């Protein structure tokens, strides 16, 4: 499916690399964009496109943290909790987010599947911690109230998309 649906994008990617196997990472991004994560079927498709064994593709996807190996929420929240950020309150901030979202390390995605919360090491904004990255966009100098406002905004976006206004007929 990927090879047909994204043929033009894949060809542009292949044009940048002398060997198809070198294009595996950007094509994994396409697969993740399509499926929301990288199920085995997606791994198999990328392997076929890049002329690789699925085990090789799986090992690449497993090595890099930007690839999702299991379903994640629509909003992927990363909180840096390394030492520099921890000294600025990131650990407490992370635990407050866990409590607010109702998640923990065993189940890091909210019950409704909208948010996934993960702690990560170093997002490069140590002087602006606590900070959170949402779908690769930074939100810095946060406290729990600011984070709750962002979460409410994102949840409203999801609700609006799921429940569009209905036209009134008179």
C-alpha positions as CSV (number, residue, x, y, z in Angstrom):
1,X,0.0,0.0,0.0
2,X,2.8,2.5,0.9
3,X,4.6,1.9,-2.4
4,X,1.5,2.8,-4.4
5,X,0.0,5.6,-2.2
6,X,3.3,7.4,-1.6
7,X,5.1,6.5,-4.8
8,X,6.0,10.1,-5.7
9,X,7.4,10.8,-2.2
10,X,9.3,7.5,-2.1
11,X,10.9,8.2,-5.5
12,X,12.0,11.7,-4.3
13,X,13.6,10.0,-1.2
14,X,15.3,7.4,-3.4
15,X,16.8,10.2,-5.6
16,X,18.7,11.5,-2.5
17,X,20.4,8.2,-1.7
18,X,22.8,6.1,-3.9
19,X,21.4,2.8,-2.4
20,X,17.7,2.0,-1.6
21,X,18.7,0.6,1.8
22,X,19.9,4.0,2.8
23,X,16.4,5.4,2.5
24,X,14.9,3.2,5.2
25,X,14.6,5.9,7.9
26,X,12.7,8.5,5.8
27,X,10.4,5.7,4.5
28,X,9.8,4.5,8.1
29,X,8.6,8.0,8.7
30,X,6.1,7.7,5.9
31,X,4.9,4.3,7.2
32,X,4.5,5.8,10.7
33,X,2.6,8.8,9.3
34,X,0.3,6.4,7.5
35,X,-0.3,3.9,10.3
36,X,0.3,6.1,13.4
37,X,2.9,3.5,14.5
38,X,5.0,0.7,13.0
39,X,3.1,-2.5,13.1
40,X,4.8,-5.6,11.6
41,X,2.9,-5.1,8.3
42,X,4.4,-1.6,8.0
43,X,7.9,-3.0,8.7
44,X,7.4,-5.6,6.0
45,X,6.3,-3.0,3.5
46,X,9.3,-0.8,4.2
47,X,11.6,-3.8,3.9
48,X,10.1,-4.7,0.5
49,X,10.4,-1.1,-0.7
50,X,14.0,-0.8,0.4
51,X,15.1,-4.4,-0.6
52,X,15.9,-5.3,3.1
53,X,15.0,-8.1,5.4
54,X,12.2,-7.1,7.8
55,X,14.5,-8.0,10.7
56,X,16.9,-5.3,9.6
57,X,14.1,-2.7,9.3
58,X,12.7,-3.7,12.7
59,X,16.2,-3.3,14.3
60,X,16.4,0.2,12.9
61,X,12.9,1.1,14.1
62,X,13.7,-0.3,17.5
63,X,16.9,1.6,17.9
64,X,15.6,5.1,17.3
65,X,13.2,6.7,19.8
66,X,11.3,8.7,17.1
67,X,9.7,5.5,15.8
68,X,6.7,4.1,17.5
69,X,6.7,0.4,18.0
70,X,3.3,0.3,19.5
71,X,0.1,2.4,19.2
72,X,0.5,5.9,20.7
73,X,-1.9,8.7,21.2
74,X,-2.6,11.4,18.7
75,X,-0.6,13.7,20.9
76,X,2.8,12.4,21.8
77,X,4.1,14.2,24.9
78,X,7.8,14.0,25.8
79,X,9.1,15.5,29.0
80,X,12.8,15.8,29.5
81,X,13.8,14.5,32.9
82,X,17.5,14.4,32.7
83,X,19.6,16.0,35.5
84,X,19.6,19.6,34.3
85,X,15.8,19.6,33.8
86,X,15.2,17.6,37.0
87,X,17.0,20.4,38.9
88,X,14.4,22.8,37.4
89,X,11.5,20.7,38.5
90,X,11.0,18.4,35.6
91,X,10.5,15.2,37.7
92,X,7.7,16.7,39.7
93,X,6.2,18.2,36.6
94,X,6.2,14.8,34.9
95,X,4.5,13.2,37.9
96,X,1.8,15.9,37.9
97,X,1.2,15.2,34.2
98,X,0.9,11.5,34.9
99,X,-1.7,12.2,37.6
100,X,-3.6,14.7,35.4
101,X,-3.7,12.3,32.4
102,X,-4.3,9.2,34.5
103,X,-1.4,7.3,33.1
104,X,1.7,5.6,34.6
105,X,4.9,3.9,33.3
106,X,3.0,0.7,32.7
107,X,0.3,2.3,30.6
108,X,1.6,5.6,29.2
109,X,-1.4,6.2,26.9
110,X,-4.6,7.7,28.1
111,X,-7.7,5.4,28.1
112,X,-9.2,7.4,25.2
113,X,-6.0,7.0,23.2
114,X,-5.5,10.7,22.8
115,X,-2.3,11.3,24.7
116,X,0.9,9.3,25.2
117,X,3.2,10.6,27.9
118,X,6.9,9.6,28.0
119,X,9.9,10.9,29.8
120,X,13.0,11.3,27.6
121,X,16.6,12.4,28.0
122,X,17.7,15.8,26.7
123,X,15.6,17.7,24.3
124,X,18.1,20.5,24.4
125,X,16.1,23.1,26.3
126,X,17.7,22.7,29.8
127,X,17.5,26.4,30.6
128,X,13.8,26.5,29.8
129,X,12.6,23.4,31.8
130,X,10.3,22.1,32.7
131,X,9.5,21.7,29.1
132,X,7.5,19.3,27.0
133,X,7.7,18.3,23.4
134,X,4.3,17.6,21.7
135,X,4.5,15.9,18.3
136,X,7.9,17.4,17.8
137,X,6.9,21.0,18.9
138,X,8.5,22.5,22.0
139,X,6.6,24.1,24.9
140,X,9.0,25.6,27.4
141,X,9.0,27.1,30.9
142,X,5.9,25.1,31.8
143,X,4.1,24.5,35.1
144,X,1.3,22.1,35.5
145,X,-1.4,24.8,35.0
146,X,0.1,25.8,31.6
147,X,0.4,22.2,30.7
148,X,-3.2,21.5,31.6
149,X,-4.3,24.4,29.4
150,X,-2.4,23.0,26.5
151,X,-3.9,19.6,27.1
152,X,-7.4,21.0,27.3
153,X,-6.8,22.9,24.0
154,X,-5.5,19.7,22.2
155,X,-8.4,17.6,23.7
156,X,-10.9,20.3,22.3
157,X,-9.3,19.9,18.9
158,X,-9.8,16.2,19.0
159,X,-13.4,16.6,20.2
160,X,-14.1,19.2,17.4
161,X,-12.8,16.8,14.8
162,X,-14.8,13.9,16.1
163,X,-18.0,15.9,16.6
164,X,-18.2,18.6,13.9
165,X,-21.1,21.1,14.2
166,X,-24.2,19.9,12.5
167,X,-26.1,22.3,10.2
168,X,-29.4,23.5,11.5
169,X,-32.4,22.9,9.3
170,X,-35.5,25.0,9.7
